[in-house]
Amino acid sequence: MKRYCLTLDLVNDEKLIEAYKQYHQSVWPEIKESITSSGIDDLEIYLLGNRLFMIMEVNESFSFEEKSKADLANPKVQEWENLMWKFQQAIPGSKPGEKWILMDQIFKL
């Protein structure tokens, strides 16, 4: 099993952050299916202020490229992504349209 950590910022607005949290209390079933069918075995998101931190544990079938292709071809995932983009903002230094940014591991005990 491999683990990836990613980060993303939310728009720094209390009402929007609360709404974002509410959406994540009841993620659409189609989104959960798209996550698990891509080889992601576990996924957690944490929040501090307006910064999000995601931990993904994936199996050997997972590929960022294949997940991206599948997401682009899935209308429900695109609907979710467009909805979430209202709450999210790009991290400084990210490419245009880039959301979650893969983090580098700098320490492991």
Residue pairs with C-beta under 8 A, 6 or more apart in sequence:
1 41
1 57
1 58
1 59
2 57
2 58
2 59
2 62
3 55
3 56
3 57
3 58
4 55
4 56
4 58
4 102
5 53
5 54
5 55
5 56
5 102
5 103
5 105
6 53
6 54
6 56
6 100
6 101
6 102
6 103
7 51
7 52
7 53
7 54
7 91
7 100
7 101
7 103
8 51
8 52
8 54
8 88
8 91
8 99
8 100
8 101
9 50
9 51
9 52
9 88
9 89
9 90
9 91
10 16
10 17
10 20
10 47
10 50
10 51
10 52
10 87
10 88
10 89
11 17
11 50
11 86
11 87
11 88
11 89
12 49
12 50
16 86
16 87
17 47
17 50
17 87
19 87
20 84
20 87
20 88
21 47
23 83
23 84
23 87
24 45
28 76
28 80
30 74
30 76
30 77
30 80
31 76
31 77
31 80
34 70
34 71
34 74
34 76
34 77
35 43
37 70
38 61
38 62
38 66
38 67
38 70
39 58
39 59
39 60
39 61
39 62
39 63
39 67
40 56
40 57
40 58
40 62
40 67
41 57
41 58
41 59
42 55
42 56
42 57
43 54
43 55
43 56
43 57
44 54
44 55
45 52
45 53
45 54
46 52
46 53
46 54
46 55
47 53
54 100
70 77
71 77
71 78
71 81
72 78
81 99
85 99
88 99
90 96
90 97
90 98
90 99
91 101
94 101
